[in-house]
Amino acid sequence: MNKLLFITVCSLLLTTYGCNKEPGEGGTSTIEGKVWVIDKNNDGVITGEYYAMDEDVFIAYGDDQTYSDNFNTSYDGSYRFDNLTPGFYTVFSYSDCDTCASGVSAIKETVEITENKQLITVPDLVIIR
């Protein structure tokens, strides 16, 4: 009888907690967007604006402090992270920053996937070069 109770409890725990996925890969949702570049010269004058080709875009799952995956933008500045589970995500790219000690700052957008098969379009990440 104790074996049957143990198996029942284990099955219940696996059913209840085994299906709850944390943010990350393994789902059916997608986050997409584009990176917009503003080129400035040394005097701060804008010399051009365009969607960035081959720009690094990073994604952090949940409350991770480091990035979980990255993507290089396509010819039209677009990026796409597929097969994501519901949860919070932070998408970011780096922009030049004259007032930052490191010389760059992260331009971030945080979004939430709330259901399966969801497509989230992030507002343009606007970076300065």
NUKOLGU-956976 format. One record per residue (C-alpha): residue in three letters; residue number from 0; y, x negated, z negated. Coordinates in steps of 0.05 Angstrom, whole numbers, plus 5000, padded with zeros to 4 digits. Each point is the difference from the previous one (the first is absolute). Layout:
// residues N
ALA / NUM / Y / X / Z
...
This chain:
// residues 129
MET / 0 / 5000 / 5000 / 5000
ASN / 1 / 5048 / 4943 / 4984
LYS / 2 / 4989 / 4971 / 5071
LEU / 3 / 5020 / 5067 / 5031
LEU / 4 / 5063 / 5003 / 4957
PHE / 5 / 5018 / 4928 / 5018
ILE / 6 / 4991 / 5013 / 5075
THR / 7 / 5041 / 5063 / 4996
VAL / 8 / 5057 / 4966 / 4963
CYS / 9 / 4999 / 4941 / 5049
SER / 10 / 5000 / 5047 / 5060
LEU / 11 / 5059 / 5039 / 4971
LEU / 12 / 5039 / 4936 / 4987
LEU / 13 / 4987 / 4973 / 5070
THR / 14 / 5020 / 5067 / 5031
THR / 15 / 5063 / 5006 / 4958
TYR / 16 / 5025 / 4928 / 5002
GLY / 17 / 4963 / 4969 / 5059
CYS / 18 / 5039 / 5041 / 5052
ASN / 19 / 5070 / 4985 / 4974
LYS / 20 / 5026 / 4944 / 5044
GLU / 21 / 5059 / 4957 / 4984
PRO / 22 / 5052 / 4986 / 5053
GLY / 23 / 4973 / 4954 / 5054
GLU / 24 / 4953 / 4998 / 5059
GLY / 25 / 4942 / 5047 / 5010
GLY / 26 / 5037 / 5065 / 5014
THR / 27 / 5023 / 5039 / 5061
SER / 28 / 5076 / 4996 / 4994
THR / 29 / 5052 / 4957 / 5036
ILE / 30 / 5068 / 4969 / 4984
GLU / 31 / 5042 / 4979 / 5059
GLY / 32 / 5072 / 4980 / 5015
LYS / 33 / 5045 / 4950 / 5035
VAL / 34 / 5042 / 4939 / 4982
TRP / 35 / 5072 / 4998 / 5024
VAL / 36 / 5036 / 4933 / 5003
ILE / 37 / 5074 / 4987 / 4995
ASP / 38 / 5017 / 4930 / 5025
LYS / 39 / 5061 / 4967 / 4969
ASN / 40 / 5032 / 4933 / 5015
ASN / 41 / 5024 / 4951 / 4947
ASP / 42 / 5067 / 5038 / 4994
GLY / 43 / 4963 / 5065 / 4985
VAL / 44 / 5017 / 5031 / 5067
ILE / 45 / 4945 / 5045 / 5029
THR / 46 / 4974 / 4969 / 5064
GLY / 47 / 4944 / 5048 / 5015
GLU / 48 / 4956 / 5058 / 4975
TYR / 49 / 4929 / 5015 / 5021
TYR / 50 / 4930 / 5019 / 4978
ALA / 51 / 4964 / 4937 / 4976
MET / 52 / 4940 / 4973 / 5038
ASP / 53 / 4949 / 4959 / 4961
GLU / 54 / 5034 / 5011 / 4932
ASP / 55 / 4957 / 4998 / 4937
VAL / 56 / 4993 / 5066 / 4963
PHE / 57 / 4962 / 5004 / 4934
ILE / 58 / 4969 / 5056 / 4961
ALA / 59 / 4985 / 5003 / 4925
TYR / 60 / 4950 / 5050 / 4974
GLY / 61 / 5019 / 5040 / 4938
ASP / 62 / 5038 / 4958 / 4949
ASP / 63 / 4975 / 4933 / 5026
GLN / 64 / 5053 / 4947 / 4994
THR / 65 / 4974 / 4960 / 5059
TYR / 66 / 4986 / 5024 / 5069
SER / 67 / 4931 / 5028 / 5017
ASP / 68 / 5003 / 4995 / 5076
ASN / 69 / 5049 / 4981 / 5056
PHE / 70 / 5014 / 5016 / 5072
ASN / 71 / 5042 / 4967 / 5055
THR / 72 / 5043 / 5050 / 5037
SER / 73 / 4986 / 5018 / 5072
TYR / 74 / 5047 / 4989 / 5059
ASP / 75 / 5038 / 5062 / 4980
GLY / 76 / 5008 / 4982 / 4926
SER / 77 / 4945 / 5047 / 4977
TYR / 78 / 4947 / 4989 / 4947
ARG / 79 / 4942 / 5042 / 4976
PHE / 80 / 4954 / 4998 / 4939
ASP / 81 / 4938 / 5044 / 5011
ASN / 82 / 4941 / 5025 / 4958
LEU / 83 / 5039 / 5009 / 4936
THR / 84 / 4981 / 5043 / 4940
PRO / 85 / 5049 / 5046 / 4963
GLY / 86 / 5048 / 4964 / 4953
PHE / 87 / 5065 / 4962 / 4997
TYR / 88 / 5015 / 4943 / 5049
THR / 89 / 5059 / 4952 / 5008
VAL / 90 / 5014 / 4974 / 5070
PHE / 91 / 5048 / 4942 / 5007
SER / 92 / 5028 / 4945 / 5044
TYR / 93 / 5046 / 4942 / 4984
SER / 94 / 5074 / 4996 / 5019
ASP / 95 / 5047 / 4940 / 4998
CYS / 96 / 5044 / 5002 / 4938
ASP / 97 / 5060 / 4954 / 4990
THR / 98 / 5008 / 5019 / 4926
CYS / 99 / 4926 / 4993 / 4981
ALA / 100 / 4975 / 4935 / 4969
SER / 101 / 4939 / 5001 / 5046
GLY / 102 / 5041 / 5016 / 5062
VAL / 103 / 4960 / 5064 / 5013
SER / 104 / 4992 / 5069 / 4970
ALA / 105 / 4945 / 5051 / 5008
ILE / 106 / 5020 / 5065 / 5035
LYS / 107 / 4953 / 5052 / 4971
GLU / 108 / 4980 / 5072 / 5010
THR / 109 / 4952 / 5035 / 4952
VAL / 110 / 4960 / 5060 / 5025
GLU / 111 / 4945 / 5044 / 4973
ILE / 112 / 4939 / 5024 / 5038
THR / 113 / 4980 / 5065 / 4968
GLU / 114 / 4941 / 5022 / 5043
ASN / 115 / 4949 / 4976 / 5049
LYS / 116 / 5016 / 4994 / 5075
GLN / 117 / 5074 / 4995 / 4984
LEU / 118 / 5050 / 4962 / 5044
ILE / 119 / 5060 / 4971 / 4963
THR / 120 / 5058 / 4973 / 5042
VAL / 121 / 5043 / 4952 / 4961
PRO / 122 / 5075 / 4996 / 5015
ASP / 123 / 5019 / 4937 / 5039
LEU / 124 / 4998 / 4936 / 4959
VAL / 125 / 5068 / 4970 / 5017
ILE / 126 / 5002 / 4924 / 4993
ILE / 127 / 5053 / 4948 / 5013
ARG / 128 / 4988 / 4935 / 5038
